[in-house]
Amino acid sequence: MSGASPDQPQRFTRRHFLIGAGATAAGVALYSGEISRHEIDLVPRTLVIANLPSAFHGFRIAQISDIHLDEFTEPFFLERVVRNVNALDADMVLLTGDFVTHGSLTFIVGRSAAYRCAEVLSTLTCPLRFACLGNHDVAVGAPLVIDSLTSNGIPVLVDEYLPIERKGSRFWLAGVNDPGTTNPRLELAVPPLPDGPVILMAHEPDYADIVLRHPRGRLVDVMLSGHTHGGQIRLPFMGPLVLPPMGKKYAEGLFHLEALQLYVNRGIGTVGIPFRLNCPPEITIFTLQSA
């Protein structure tokens, strides 16, 4: 008499389980590599600053970070990001480092990623646009990245500051050299006697702890960073799987550190693997308000 052997249902169940698990893994990879990696999350934030002049009440700043053109970040995606930023009609655009990727094969072959990135960024319609350097920019070559940006109308602040003026009032925009690969000189980046708020661009967010200990640090009201990518891959109940050096303490979002407000942008691009999961690319739009 014929019939199924007792172990056939078990093999059938195991086989289908493996097939299902493989299909799920493939689906997650497809989603994180092609869909989630190209979803743009527009994040509105209000920054309340105690000494903000009334002329800057409602001033809007757009931040983008960690573009990493062009091993995994395609030029067409950066063009879409720029169109989104232009639609915001912000008063200022700040770019907080890592325009290229150190070790990228496309960069090694062409050495043109920095200029391609800057050319796309030159289509930002906001006239006030400034940048600071990230660790990948320094590793690839700071002079090259600085030249690519400045020659396309985007000044790079390296341990320096400048006033942003409106109706006879001002705040100070500051930028430090990359904290992860150099020794920034905060005493040069922050004005000694600012007659208005100070907004500091610094690529690595954990540098905020050094800012707090520095004599000039108490003069900084807001610090804008990137670097972490928010972890790129965030699992439910676990958070980010991997965070980089100097980005392990402050992974993403807004932090109140004594009188300093730190914001960590998740960035646009990816490094290591072209995946994002529960951690989409971010454009932040800040609205400044007086306390």
KOLZA-723191 format. One line per 8 residues: number of its first residue (from 1); their letters; for each residue x, y, z of N, C-alpha, C. Coordinates in Angstrom, 1 decimal. Example, Ala and Ser with C-alpha at 12.3 -4.5 7.8 and 13.67 -1.06 7.14 Angstrom:
1) as) 13.2,-5.7,7.8,12.3,-4.5,7.8,13.2,-3.3,7.8; 12.8,-2.2,7.1,13.7,-1.1,7.1,12.9,0.0,7.9
This chain:
1) msgaspdq) 0.8,-1.2,0.0,0.0,0.0,0.0,0.9,1.2,0.0; 0.6,2.1,-1.0,1.5,3.3,-1.1,0.9,4.4,-0.2; 1.8,5.4,0.1,1.4,6.5,1.0,2.6,7.4,1.3; 2.4,8.5,1.8,3.5,9.4,2.2,4.2,8.9,3.4; 5.5,9.0,3.4,6.3,8.6,4.6,6.1,9.6,5.7; 6.3,9.3,6.9,6.0,10.2,8.0,6.8,11.5,8.0; 8.1,11.4,7.3,8.9,12.6,7.4,8.7,13.5,6.2; 7.8,13.2,5.3,7.6,14.1,4.1,7.0,15.4,4.5
9) pqrftrrh) 6.0,15.5,5.4,5.4,16.8,5.8,6.5,17.7,6.4; 7.4,17.1,7.2,8.5,17.9,7.8,9.4,18.5,6.7; 9.8,17.6,5.8,10.7,18.2,4.7,10.0,19.2,3.9; 8.7,19.0,3.6,7.9,20.0,2.9,7.9,21.3,3.7; 7.6,21.3,4.9,7.5,22.5,5.8,8.9,23.2,5.8; 10.0,22.5,6.0,11.3,23.1,6.1,11.6,23.7,4.8; 11.4,23.0,3.7,11.7,23.6,2.4,11.0,24.9,2.1; 9.7,24.8,2.4,8.9,26.1,2.2,9.3,27.2,3.1
17) fligagat) 9.7,26.8,4.3,10.2,27.9,5.2,11.4,28.5,4.7; 12.3,27.7,4.2,13.6,28.3,3.6,13.3,29.1,2.4; 12.4,28.6,1.6,12.0,29.4,0.4,11.4,30.8,0.8; 10.5,30.7,1.8,9.8,31.9,2.3,10.8,32.9,2.9; 11.8,32.3,3.7,12.8,33.2,4.3,13.7,33.8,3.2; 14.0,33.1,2.2,14.8,33.6,1.1,14.1,34.7,0.4; 12.8,34.5,0.1,12.0,35.5,-0.6,11.9,36.7,0.3; 11.7,36.6,1.6,11.6,37.7,2.5,12.9,38.5,2.5
25) aagvalys) 14.0,37.8,2.6,15.3,38.5,2.6,15.5,39.2,1.3; 15.2,38.6,0.2,15.3,39.3,-1.1,14.4,40.5,-1.2; 13.2,40.4,-0.7,12.3,41.5,-0.7,12.8,42.7,0.1; 13.3,42.4,1.3,13.9,43.4,2.2,15.1,44.1,1.5; 16.0,43.3,0.9,17.1,43.8,0.2,16.7,44.7,-1.0; 15.7,44.3,-1.7,15.2,45.1,-2.8,14.6,46.4,-2.3; 13.8,46.3,-1.2,13.2,47.5,-0.7,14.2,48.5,-0.1; 15.2,48.0,0.7,16.2,48.8,1.3,17.2,49.4,0.3
33) geisrhei) 17.4,48.6,-0.8,18.4,49.1,-1.7,17.9,50.0,-2.8; 16.6,49.8,-3.2,16.1,50.6,-4.3,15.0,51.5,-3.9; 14.2,51.2,-2.9,13.0,52.0,-2.6,13.4,52.9,-1.4; 13.7,52.3,-0.3,13.9,53.1,0.9,15.1,54.0,0.7; 16.1,53.6,0.0,17.3,54.4,-0.2,17.0,55.6,-1.0; 15.9,55.7,-1.7,15.6,56.8,-2.6,14.3,57.5,-2.1; 13.8,57.2,-0.9,12.7,57.9,-0.3,13.3,59.1,0.4; 12.8,60.3,0.2,13.3,61.5,0.8,12.3,61.9,1.9
41) dlvprtlv) 12.8,62.0,3.1,12.0,62.4,4.3,12.3,63.9,4.6; 11.3,64.7,4.4,11.4,66.1,4.7,11.0,66.3,6.1; 12.0,66.8,6.9,11.8,66.9,8.4,11.8,68.3,8.8; 10.6,68.9,9.2,10.5,70.2,9.7,10.9,70.3,11.2; 11.7,71.3,11.5,12.1,71.5,12.9,12.1,73.0,13.3; 11.7,73.3,14.5,11.7,74.6,15.0,12.9,74.7,16.0; 13.7,75.7,15.8,14.8,76.0,16.7,14.5,77.3,17.4; 14.3,77.2,18.7,14.1,78.4,19.6,15.4,78.8,20.1
49) ianlpsaf) 15.8,80.1,19.8,17.1,80.6,20.2,16.9,81.8,21.0; 17.5,81.8,22.2,17.2,82.8,23.2,17.6,84.2,22.7; 18.7,84.4,22.1,19.2,85.7,21.7,19.0,86.0,20.2; 18.0,85.4,19.6,17.8,85.6,18.1,17.2,86.9,17.9; 17.8,87.8,17.1,17.2,89.1,16.7,15.8,88.9,16.0; 15.0,89.8,16.3,13.6,89.7,15.7,13.6,89.7,14.2; 14.6,90.3,13.6,14.7,90.3,12.1,14.9,88.8,11.6; 15.3,87.9,12.4,15.5,86.5,11.9,14.4,85.6,12.4
57) hgfriaqi) 13.4,86.1,13.1,12.3,85.3,13.5,11.6,84.7,12.2; 11.5,83.4,12.1,10.9,82.8,10.9,12.0,82.5,9.8; 13.2,82.8,10.0,14.3,82.5,9.1,14.4,81.0,8.9; 14.5,80.6,7.6,14.4,79.1,7.4,15.7,78.6,6.8; 16.3,77.6,7.4,17.5,77.0,7.0,17.3,75.5,6.6; 17.7,75.2,5.3,17.6,73.8,4.9,19.0,73.1,5.1; 19.0,71.9,5.6,20.3,71.2,5.8,20.2,69.9,5.0; 21.3,69.6,4.2,21.5,68.3,3.7,22.9,67.9,4.0
65) sdihldef) 23.2,66.6,4.0,24.5,66.1,4.5,24.8,64.8,3.8; 26.0,64.4,3.9,26.5,63.0,3.5,25.9,62.6,2.2; 26.3,63.3,1.1,25.8,63.0,-0.2,26.5,61.8,-0.8; 27.8,61.7,-0.6,28.6,60.5,-1.0,28.4,60.2,-2.5; 28.5,61.2,-3.3,28.5,60.9,-4.8,29.8,60.3,-5.2; 29.8,59.3,-6.1,28.7,58.7,-6.7,28.7,57.2,-6.8; 29.4,56.6,-5.8,29.5,55.1,-5.8,28.1,54.5,-5.6; 27.3,55.0,-4.6,26.0,54.5,-4.3,24.9,55.6,-4.5
73) tepffler) 25.3,56.9,-4.4,24.4,58.0,-4.6,24.5,58.5,-6.1; 23.4,58.2,-6.8,23.4,58.5,-8.2,23.2,60.0,-8.4; 23.8,60.6,-9.5,23.6,62.0,-9.8,22.1,62.3,-9.9; 21.3,61.4,-10.5,19.9,61.7,-10.7,19.2,61.9,-9.3; 19.6,61.1,-8.3,19.0,61.2,-7.0,19.4,62.6,-6.3; 20.6,63.0,-6.5,21.0,64.3,-5.9,20.3,65.4,-6.6; 20.1,65.3,-7.9,19.3,66.3,-8.6,17.9,66.4,-8.1; 17.3,65.2,-7.7,16.0,65.2,-7.1,16.0,65.9,-5.7
81) vvrnvnal) 17.0,65.6,-5.0,17.2,66.2,-3.7,17.2,67.7,-3.8; 18.0,68.2,-4.8,18.2,69.7,-5.0,16.8,70.3,-5.4; 16.1,69.6,-6.2,14.7,70.1,-6.6,13.8,70.2,-5.4; 13.9,69.3,-4.5,13.1,69.3,-3.3,13.6,70.5,-2.4; 14.9,70.7,-2.3,15.3,71.8,-1.5,14.9,73.2,-2.1; 15.0,73.3,-3.4,14.6,74.5,-4.1,13.2,74.8,-3.9; 12.3,73.8,-3.8,10.9,74.0,-3.6,10.6,74.5,-2.2; 11.5,74.3,-1.3,11.3,74.8,0.1,11.5,76.4,0.2
89) dadmvllt) 12.2,76.9,-0.8,12.4,78.4,-0.8,13.0,78.9,0.5; 14.0,78.1,1.0,14.7,78.5,2.3,15.5,79.7,2.1; 15.8,80.3,3.3,16.7,81.5,3.3,18.1,81.2,3.3; 18.5,80.0,3.6,19.9,79.5,3.6,19.9,78.0,3.5; 20.9,77.5,2.8,21.1,76.0,2.7,22.5,75.7,3.3; 22.6,74.8,4.2,23.8,74.3,4.8,24.1,72.9,4.4; 25.3,72.6,4.1,25.8,71.3,3.6,26.9,70.8,4.5; 26.6,69.8,5.3,27.4,69.4,6.4,28.3,68.2,6.2
97) gdfvthgs) 29.0,68.2,5.0,30.1,67.3,4.8,29.9,66.0,4.1; 31.0,65.4,3.7,31.0,64.1,3.0,30.3,64.2,1.7; 30.9,64.9,0.8,30.3,65.1,-0.6,30.7,63.9,-1.4; 31.8,63.2,-1.1,32.4,62.1,-1.9,32.6,60.9,-0.9; 33.0,59.8,-1.5,33.3,58.6,-0.6,34.8,58.2,-0.8; 35.5,58.2,0.2,36.9,57.7,0.2,36.9,56.2,-0.1; 37.7,55.8,-1.1,37.8,54.4,-1.5,36.8,54.0,-2.5; 35.9,54.9,-3.0,35.0,54.6,-4.0,35.7,54.3,-5.3
105) ltfivgrs) 35.3,53.1,-5.9,35.9,52.8,-7.2,35.6,53.8,-8.3; 34.4,54.3,-8.3,34.1,55.3,-9.3,34.9,56.6,-9.1; 35.3,56.9,-7.9,36.1,58.1,-7.6,37.5,57.8,-8.1; 38.0,56.6,-7.7,39.4,56.3,-8.1,39.6,56.3,-9.6; 38.6,55.8,-10.3,38.7,55.7,-11.8,38.6,57.1,-12.4; 37.7,57.9,-11.9,37.4,59.2,-12.6,37.9,60.4,-11.9; 38.0,60.4,-10.6,38.4,61.5,-9.8,37.5,62.7,-10.1; 36.3,62.5,-10.5,35.4,63.6,-10.9,34.2,63.7,-10.0
113) aayrcaev) 34.1,62.8,-9.0,32.9,62.8,-8.2,32.7,64.2,-7.5; 33.8,64.7,-7.0,33.6,66.0,-6.2,33.1,67.1,-7.1; 33.6,67.2,-8.4,33.1,68.2,-9.3,31.7,67.9,-9.8; 31.4,66.7,-10.0,30.0,66.3,-10.4,29.0,66.7,-9.3; 29.4,66.4,-8.1,28.6,66.7,-6.9,28.4,68.2,-6.8; 29.5,69.0,-6.9,29.4,70.4,-6.8,28.6,71.1,-7.9; 28.7,70.5,-9.1,28.0,71.0,-10.3,26.5,70.9,-10.0; 26.1,69.7,-9.5,24.6,69.6,-9.2,24.2,70.5,-8.1
121) lstltcpl) 25.0,70.7,-7.1,24.7,71.6,-6.0,24.6,73.0,-6.4; 25.4,73.4,-7.5,25.3,74.7,-7.9,24.0,75.1,-8.5; 23.1,74.2,-8.7,21.7,74.5,-9.2,20.8,74.8,-8.0; 21.3,74.8,-6.8,20.5,75.3,-5.6,20.2,76.8,-5.9; 19.0,77.1,-5.8,18.6,78.5,-6.1,18.8,79.5,-5.0; 18.9,79.0,-3.8,19.1,79.8,-2.6,20.5,80.5,-2.7; 20.6,81.8,-2.7,21.9,82.4,-2.8,22.8,82.2,-1.6; 22.3,82.0,-0.4,23.1,81.8,0.8,23.2,80.3,1.0
129) rfaclgnh) 24.4,79.8,0.6,24.7,78.4,0.7,26.1,78.2,1.1; 26.3,77.3,2.1,27.6,77.2,2.7,27.9,75.7,3.1; 29.1,75.3,3.2,29.5,73.9,3.5,30.6,73.8,4.5; 30.7,72.7,5.1,31.9,72.3,5.9,32.3,70.9,5.4; 33.5,70.5,5.8,34.1,69.3,5.3,33.8,68.1,6.2; 33.7,66.9,5.6,33.5,65.7,6.4,34.8,64.8,6.3; 34.8,63.7,7.0,35.9,62.8,7.1,36.3,62.2,5.7; 35.3,61.9,4.9,35.6,61.4,3.6,36.2,62.4,2.7
137) dvavgapl) 35.7,63.7,2.8,36.3,64.8,2.0,37.8,65.0,2.3; 38.1,64.9,3.6,39.5,65.1,4.0,40.4,63.9,3.5; 39.8,62.7,3.6,40.6,61.5,3.2,40.8,61.5,1.7; 39.8,62.0,0.9,40.0,62.0,-0.5,40.9,63.1,-0.9; 40.8,64.3,-0.2,41.7,65.4,-0.5,40.9,66.7,-0.3; 41.1,67.3,0.9,40.4,68.6,1.2,40.5,69.6,0.1; 41.8,69.9,-0.4,41.9,71.0,-1.4,41.0,70.7,-2.6; 40.9,69.4,-3.0,40.1,69.1,-4.2,38.7,69.4,-3.9
145) vidsltsn) 38.2,68.9,-2.8,36.7,69.1,-2.5,36.4,70.6,-2.3; 37.3,71.3,-1.6,37.1,72.7,-1.4,37.0,73.5,-2.7; 38.0,73.2,-3.6,38.0,73.8,-5.0,36.7,73.5,-5.7; 36.3,72.2,-5.7,35.1,71.9,-6.5,33.9,72.7,-6.0; 33.7,72.9,-4.7,32.6,73.6,-4.1,32.7,75.1,-4.4; 33.9,75.7,-4.0,34.0,77.1,-4.1,33.9,77.6,-5.6; 34.5,76.8,-6.5,34.4,77.1,-7.9,33.0,77.0,-8.5; 32.1,76.4,-7.7,30.7,76.3,-8.1,29.8,77.2,-7.2
153) gipvlvde) 30.4,78.2,-6.5,29.6,79.1,-5.8,29.2,78.7,-4.4; 29.9,77.8,-3.8,29.5,77.3,-2.4,30.7,77.4,-1.5; 30.8,78.5,-0.7,31.9,78.7,0.2,32.0,77.6,1.2; 33.2,77.2,1.6,33.5,76.1,2.6,34.1,76.8,3.8; 33.5,76.6,5.0,34.0,77.2,6.2,34.9,76.2,6.9; 36.2,76.5,7.0,37.2,75.7,7.6,37.8,76.4,8.8; 37.3,76.2,10.0,37.8,76.9,11.2,37.7,78.4,11.0; 36.5,78.9,10.6,36.2,80.3,10.3,34.7,80.6,10.5
161) ylpierkg) 34.4,81.9,10.5,33.1,82.3,10.7,32.8,83.5,9.9; 31.5,83.8,9.7,31.1,85.0,9.0,29.7,85.4,9.5; 29.4,86.7,9.3,28.1,87.2,9.8,27.0,87.0,8.7; 25.8,86.7,9.1,24.6,86.6,8.3,23.8,87.8,8.7; 23.6,88.8,7.9,23.0,90.0,8.3,21.6,90.2,7.6; 20.7,90.9,8.4,19.4,91.2,7.9,18.8,92.4,8.7; 18.5,93.4,8.0,17.9,94.6,8.6,18.7,95.1,9.8; 20.0,95.2,9.7,20.8,95.7,10.7,21.1,94.8,11.9
169) srfwlagv) 20.6,93.6,11.8,20.9,92.5,12.8,21.7,91.4,12.2; 22.2,90.5,13.1,23.1,89.5,12.5,23.0,88.2,13.4; 23.3,87.1,12.8,23.8,85.9,13.6,25.1,85.5,12.9; 25.8,84.6,13.6,27.1,84.2,13.1,27.1,82.7,12.6; 27.5,82.5,11.4,27.6,81.1,10.9,29.1,80.7,11.0; 29.3,79.6,11.6,30.7,79.1,11.9,30.8,77.7,11.3; 32.1,77.3,11.0,32.3,76.0,10.5,33.7,75.5,10.9; 33.8,74.3,11.3,35.2,73.8,11.7,35.6,72.7,10.7
177) ndpgttnp) 36.9,72.6,10.7,37.5,71.5,9.9,37.0,70.1,10.5; 37.1,69.1,9.7,36.5,67.8,10.1,37.1,67.3,11.4; 36.2,67.1,12.5,36.7,66.7,13.8,37.3,65.3,13.8; 36.8,64.5,12.8,37.2,63.0,12.9,38.6,62.8,12.3; 39.1,63.7,11.5,40.4,63.4,10.8,41.4,64.6,11.0; 41.0,65.7,11.6,41.9,66.8,11.9,41.7,67.3,13.3; 42.4,68.3,13.7,42.2,68.9,15.0,41.6,70.3,14.8; 40.3,70.4,14.8,39.6,71.8,14.5,40.1,72.8,15.6
185) rlelavpp) 40.1,74.0,15.2,40.5,75.1,16.1,39.2,75.9,16.3; 38.5,75.5,17.3,37.2,76.2,17.7,37.5,77.7,18.0; 38.6,78.0,18.5,38.9,79.4,18.9,39.0,80.3,17.6; 39.2,79.7,16.4,39.2,80.4,15.2,37.8,80.3,14.5; 37.1,79.3,14.8,35.8,79.1,14.2,34.6,79.9,14.8; 34.8,80.3,16.1,33.7,81.0,16.8,34.2,82.4,17.1; 33.4,83.4,16.8,33.8,84.7,17.1,33.9,84.9,18.6; 34.9,85.7,19.1,35.2,85.9,20.5,34.1,86.6,21.2
193) lpdgpvil) 33.5,87.6,20.6,32.4,88.4,21.2,31.2,88.6,20.2; 30.5,87.5,20.0,29.4,87.5,19.0,28.3,88.4,19.5; 27.8,89.3,18.6,26.7,90.2,18.9,25.4,89.6,18.3; 25.3,88.3,18.5,24.1,87.5,18.0,24.4,86.0,18.2; 23.4,85.2,17.8,23.6,83.7,18.0,24.7,83.2,17.1; 25.2,82.0,17.5,26.2,81.3,16.7,25.7,80.0,16.3; 25.7,79.7,15.0,25.3,78.4,14.4,26.6,77.8,13.9; 26.9,76.6,14.4,28.2,75.9,14.0,27.9,74.7,13.2
201) mahepdya) 28.6,74.6,12.1,28.6,73.3,11.3,29.8,72.5,11.7; 29.6,71.3,12.1,30.7,70.3,12.4,30.2,68.9,12.0; 30.9,68.3,11.2,30.4,67.0,10.6,30.1,65.9,11.6; 31.0,65.7,12.5,30.8,64.6,13.5,30.0,65.1,14.7; 28.9,64.5,15.0,28.1,65.0,16.1,28.7,64.8,17.5; 29.4,63.8,17.7,30.0,63.6,19.1,31.0,64.7,19.4; 31.4,65.4,18.4,32.3,66.6,18.7,31.6,67.6,19.6; 30.3,67.5,19.7,29.5,68.4,20.6,30.1,68.4,22.0
209) divlrhpr) 30.5,67.2,22.5,31.0,67.1,23.8,32.3,67.9,24.0; 33.1,68.0,23.0,34.3,68.8,23.0,33.9,70.3,23.0; 32.9,70.6,22.2,32.5,72.0,22.1,32.0,72.5,23.5; 31.3,71.6,24.2,30.8,72.0,25.5,31.9,72.3,26.5; 33.1,71.6,26.3,34.2,71.8,27.2,35.1,73.0,26.8; 35.0,73.5,25.6,35.9,74.5,25.1,35.4,75.9,25.6; 36.4,76.8,25.9,36.0,78.1,26.3,35.1,78.8,25.3; 35.2,78.6,24.1,34.3,79.2,23.1,33.0,78.5,22.9
217) grlvdvml) 32.9,77.3,23.5,31.8,76.4,23.3,30.5,77.1,23.9; 30.6,77.8,25.0,29.4,78.4,25.6,28.8,79.4,24.7; 29.5,79.9,23.7,29.0,80.9,22.7,28.2,80.3,21.6; 28.3,79.0,21.5,27.6,78.3,20.3,26.1,78.0,20.8; 25.2,78.4,20.0,23.8,78.1,20.3,23.3,76.9,19.6; 23.7,76.7,18.4,23.2,75.5,17.6,24.4,74.9,16.9; 24.4,73.5,16.9,25.4,72.8,16.1,24.7,71.8,15.2; 25.1,71.9,13.9,24.5,71.0,12.9,25.5,70.0,12.4
225) sghthggq) 25.1,68.8,12.4,26.0,67.7,12.0,25.4,66.7,11.1; 26.2,65.7,10.7,25.7,64.6,9.9,26.4,63.4,10.3; 27.1,62.7,9.3,28.1,61.7,9.6,27.5,60.3,9.9; 26.5,60.2,10.7,26.0,58.9,11.2,25.2,58.2,10.2; 24.5,58.9,9.3,23.5,58.4,8.4,22.3,57.8,9.1; 22.2,58.2,10.4,21.2,57.6,11.3,21.4,56.1,11.5; 22.5,55.6,11.1,22.8,54.2,11.2,22.5,53.4,9.9; 21.8,54.0,8.9,21.5,53.5,7.6,20.5,52.3,7.8
233) irlpfmgp) 20.8,51.3,8.6,19.9,50.2,8.8,19.5,50.2,10.3; 18.2,50.4,10.5,17.6,50.4,11.9,16.6,49.3,12.0; 16.8,48.4,12.9,15.9,47.3,13.1,14.9,47.6,14.2; 13.7,47.2,14.1,12.7,47.4,15.2,13.2,47.0,16.5; 13.0,47.8,17.5,13.4,47.5,18.9,14.9,47.5,19.1; 15.7,47.6,18.1,17.2,47.5,18.2,17.9,48.8,17.9; 17.3,49.6,17.0,17.9,50.8,16.6,19.0,50.6,15.6; 19.9,51.5,15.4,21.0,51.3,14.3,21.9,50.2,14.6
241) lvlppmgk) 22.2,49.4,13.5,23.1,48.3,13.7,24.5,48.7,13.9; 24.9,49.7,13.1,26.3,50.2,13.1,26.4,51.7,13.1; 27.2,52.3,14.0,27.4,53.7,14.0,28.9,54.0,13.9; 29.3,55.1,13.2,30.8,55.3,13.0,31.4,56.0,14.2; 32.7,56.0,14.2,33.4,56.7,15.3,33.0,58.2,15.3; 32.9,58.7,16.5,32.5,60.1,16.7,31.0,60.3,16.2; 30.3,59.2,16.1,28.9,59.3,15.8,28.1,58.3,16.6; 28.6,57.8,17.7,28.0,56.7,18.4,27.1,57.2,19.5
249) kyaeglfh) 27.3,58.4,20.0,26.5,58.9,21.1,25.3,59.6,20.6; 25.4,60.4,19.6,24.3,61.2,19.1,24.0,60.7,17.6; 23.0,59.8,17.5,22.8,59.1,16.2,22.0,59.9,15.2; 20.9,60.5,15.7,20.1,61.3,14.8,19.1,62.2,15.6; 18.7,63.2,14.9,17.7,64.1,15.6,18.2,65.2,16.4; 17.3,65.8,17.3,17.7,67.0,18.1,18.0,66.6,19.5; 19.1,67.2,20.0,19.6,67.0,21.3,19.8,68.3,22.0; 19.3,68.4,23.3,19.5,69.6,24.1,20.7,69.3,25.1
257) lealqlyv) 21.8,69.9,24.8,23.0,69.7,25.7,23.4,71.0,26.4; 22.9,71.1,27.6,23.0,72.4,28.3,22.4,73.5,27.5; 23.1,74.5,27.1,22.6,75.6,26.3,22.7,75.4,24.8; 23.4,74.3,24.5,23.6,73.9,23.1,22.5,73.0,22.5; 22.0,73.4,21.3,21.1,72.5,20.6,21.9,71.8,19.5; 21.9,70.5,19.5,22.6,69.7,18.5,21.6,69.0,17.6; 21.8,69.2,16.3,20.9,68.4,15.4,21.8,67.5,14.5; 21.4,66.2,14.4,22.1,65.3,13.6,21.2,64.8,12.4
265) nrgigtvg) 21.6,65.2,11.2,20.9,64.9,10.0,21.3,63.5,9.5; 20.3,62.7,9.0,20.6,61.3,8.6,21.3,61.2,7.3; 21.4,62.3,6.6,22.2,62.3,5.3,21.4,61.8,4.1; 22.0,61.9,3.0,21.4,61.5,1.7,21.9,60.2,1.2; 23.2,60.0,1.3,23.8,58.8,0.7,24.0,57.7,1.7; 24.8,56.7,1.2,25.1,55.5,2.0,26.6,55.2,1.8; 27.1,54.4,2.8,28.5,54.0,2.7,28.6,52.5,3.1; 29.5,51.8,2.5,29.6,50.3,2.8,28.7,49.5,2.0
273) ipfrlncp) 27.4,49.7,2.1,26.4,48.9,1.4,25.3,49.9,0.9; 24.7,49.7,-0.3,23.7,50.7,-0.7,22.3,50.4,-0.2; 22.2,50.3,1.1,21.0,50.0,1.7,20.6,51.0,2.8; 19.3,51.2,2.9,18.7,52.0,4.0,17.4,51.2,4.4; 17.3,51.1,5.8,16.1,50.4,6.2,15.6,51.1,7.5; 14.3,51.6,7.5,13.8,52.4,8.6,14.6,53.6,8.9; 15.3,54.1,7.9,16.2,55.2,8.0,16.4,56.0,6.7; 15.3,56.6,6.2,15.3,57.2,4.9,16.2,58.4,4.8
281) peitiftl) 16.7,58.8,3.6,17.5,60.0,3.4,16.7,61.2,3.9; 17.4,62.2,4.4,16.7,63.3,5.1,17.1,64.7,4.5; 16.1,65.5,4.3,16.3,67.0,4.2,15.6,67.6,5.4; 16.4,68.4,6.1,15.8,69.1,7.3,15.6,70.5,6.9; 14.4,71.1,7.4,14.1,72.5,7.2,13.9,73.1,8.6; 14.8,73.9,9.0,14.7,74.6,10.3,14.0,75.9,10.2; 13.2,76.2,11.2,12.6,77.6,11.3,13.1,78.2,12.6; 13.8,79.3,12.5,14.3,79.9,13.7,13.2,80.8,14.4
289) qsa) 13.2,80.7,15.7,12.2,81.5,16.4,12.9,82.1,17.7; 12.5,83.3,18.0,13.0,83.9,19.2,12.3,83.3,20.5; 13.1,83.2,21.5,12.6,82.6,22.8,11.6,83.7,23.4
